[in-house]
Amino acid sequence: MPVLENFEKEHSSDRLHQLNDALESGMFVQVRTMLNQLPPADVAHMLESTPPKERKVLWRLVDSEREGEVLQFLNEDLLNAFAEDMAPAQLAATMSKLDTDDLADILGDLPRTVTREVLASMGYQDRTRIEQALKYPEDTAGGLMNTDTVTVRPSVTIEVVLRYLRMQKEIPKNTDSIYVVDNNDKLIGTVHLSTLITSRQDQMVEEVVNQAIEAIPAALPDTDVASLFERHDLVSAPVVDDSGKLLGRITIDDVLDVIIEDADHSLMSMAGLDENDDTFAPVLTSAKRRALWLGINLITVVAAASLIGLFERSIQAVAALAVLLPIVPSMGGIAGTQSLTLVIRGIGIGHISSNNFRWLVFKELGVSLINGLLWAIVVGLCVYFWYINTESYNVYASGLALSIGGAMVINLIAGAIIGAILPMILTKMEIDPALSGGVILTTATEMIGFISFLGLATILVA
């Protein structure tokens, strides 16, 4: 995999250089040819990898019949920017050949006014199909599903089904099964394509239908959908409403998008950024988005720093405290981040529930206690032997060693417990733990670290 990834990156970088060189040389015919020979996903990647001025030129060189396919792969910022320059009727025509789920995803990212105008410009059948998909939140099975299903009744023969499929000339991509429904379109089960091919043609569908298939409720979160696909090695799965009526299907390519988006979200959220942020967004746009997060962090840092002021006399009396002060909150923060990351991942992949959470907390408590004692001894001994040989501070060596060792144990235990409990609390409050968990944890470990170290030092040293 690393070899393939490196090849892809190098290949993409080479193509980007070629396009930029051709653009700078004014060879627009060559650029148009190069662009329109690339798959839509690669064109989108090129657009996202180009500064604003050049990307506008590139977008104008994309063939109009390919614009819709490219739009589905763009980040939200870039999608909105290009959609604003297109009339609703033009936008609807551009996206008319897209699958329902892809079209619904694009419209879901656009402003509501634009979405309404695009829907109004569509034909009745297409509009009804898209409105059905848009009824469900984007991060649910209903928001992921596509309505392009192949359905049959249980009372027909295999021969009739095969004849029907041949009449279609082509079937929806990633179709591995057809769905068997009753007269009210309620799902009965599935028939795998391999079963259709290997069964006798005079057999009835009801004889070969697999009723053990577990349909996915439309309201199921997309992360749970991804877990189901991973556990059961699914290629596609039916989606049903509360009454069991077949609504559509989810395919593996949709689930892969969810996995990638969740990974991006977890990474970007740690810095208070959105996974859809444009890398080459204008300076003011990026500054505005980041300012809020920097402000929140400033408030937490000021709150933690204000605690140090309570121990100003101790610090003035023993200046060595100021040198050692960053060690304790840093170690607690790392221990807490380890627990926080572990629990967030466990929640994401469905490993953690109320049944096993208590065991996990005690496990993290045990791990932090062992590590706390280990590193408290190491750091305490280092501090002792460092200051025992220092003329100005040799009388404080024992007190400093005990203070930093005790504070290390306290803060590592506190950090691990907070890191384990915090994601569950935030999840119950419907707050994304990946977005806000890090800030809360850092503030807590800094405050506990400062108070424990300086408090112990006040008693044992100053």
Stockholm file with secondary structure:
# STOCKHOLM 1.0

chainA/1-462         MPVLENFEKEHSSDRLHQLNDALESGMFVQVRTMLNQLPPADVAHMLESTPPKERKVLWRLVDSEREGEVLQFLNEDLLNAFAEDMAPAQLAATMSKLDTDDLADILGDLPRTVTREVLASMGYQDRTRIEQALKYPEDTAGGLMNTDTVTVRPSVTIEVVLRYLRMQKEIPKNTDSIYVVDNNDKLIGTVHLSTLITSRQDQMVEEVVNQAIEAIPAALPDTDVASLFERHDLVSAPVVDDSGKLLGRITIDDVLDVIIEDADHSLMSMAGLDENDDTFAPVLTSAKRRALWLGINLITVVAAASLIGLFERSIQAVAALAVLLPIVPSMGGIAGTQSLTLVIRGIGIGHISSNNFRWLVFKELGVSLINGLLWAIVVGLCVYFWYINTESYNVYASGLALSIGGAMVINLIAGAIIGAILPMILTKMEIDPALSGGVILTTATEMIGFISFLGLATILVA
#=GR chainA/1-462 SS CHHHHHHHHHHHHHHHHHHHHHHHTTCHHHHHHHHHTSCHHHHHHHHHTSCHHHHHHHHHHSCGGGHHHHHTTSCHHHHHHHHHTSCHHHHHHHTTTSCHHHHHHHHHHSCHHHHHHHHHTSCHHHHHHHHHHHTSCTTBHHHHCBCCCCEECTTSBHHHHHHHHHHHSSCCTTCCEEEEECTTCBEEEEEEHHHHHHSCTTSBHHHHCBTTCCCEETTSBHHHHHHHHHHHTCSEEEEECTTCBEEEEEEHHHHHHHHHHHHHHHHHHTTTCCTTCCTTCCHHHHHHHHHHHHHHHHHHHHHHHHHHHTTHHHHHHCTHHHHHTTHHHHHHHHHHHHHHHHHHHHHHTTCCCTTTHHHHHHHHHHHHHHHHHHHHHHHHHHHHHHHHTCTTTGGGHHHHHHHHHHHHHHHHHHHHHHHHHHHHHHHHTTCCHHHHHHHHHHHHHHHHHHHHHHHHHHHHTC
#=GC SS_cons         CHHHHHHHHHHHHHHHHHHHHHHHTTCHHHHHHHHHTSCHHHHHHHHHTSCHHHHHHHHHHSCGGGHHHHHTTSCHHHHHHHHHTSCHHHHHHHTTTSCHHHHHHHHHHSCHHHHHHHHHTSCHHHHHHHHHHHTSCTTBHHHHCBCCCCEECTTSBHHHHHHHHHHHSSCCTTCCEEEEECTTCBEEEEEEHHHHHHSCTTSBHHHHCBTTCCCEETTSBHHHHHHHHHHHTCSEEEEECTTCBEEEEEEHHHHHHHHHHHHHHHHHHTTTCCTTCCTTCCHHHHHHHHHHHHHHHHHHHHHHHHHHHTTHHHHHHCTHHHHHTTHHHHHHHHHHHHHHHHHHHHHHTTCCCTTTHHHHHHHHHHHHHHHHHHHHHHHHHHHHHHHHTCTTTGGGHHHHHHHHHHHHHHHHHHHHHHHHHHHHHHHHTTCCHHHHHHHHHHHHHHHHHHHHHHHHHHHHTC
//
